[in-house]
């Protein structure tokens, strides 16, 4: 009788140990899946932030490009304006010198009008 009680107790404890091991494995699996989901969510948030940062950087770069084009075109316009003023003064001097009898050899070509410059053309 003692031996059957001991055998029953051994079987009962073995079944309880197997159930405990199964629950432990299931809990570990659930923890691993939860960790994977957390990492997935975190990576997707990081990718969204990275995409936003890239868009912001691209917008800042486009703004800087527009400002550089604006400054280049402004400088080109100023240089062109000064050149025309100097060109007019040269023409006046030539006319004055021709009245005095000096003949200047000049090509009758007028400089071209300014055009818009883009960064890509430089």
Secondary structure, 3 states (H helix, E strand, C coil): CHHHHHHHHHHHHHHHHHHHHHHHHHHHHHHHHHHHHHHHHHHHHHHHHHHHHHHHHHHHHHHHHHHHHHHHHHHHHHHHHHHHHHHHHHHHHHHHHHHCCCCCCCCCCCCCCCCCCCHHHC
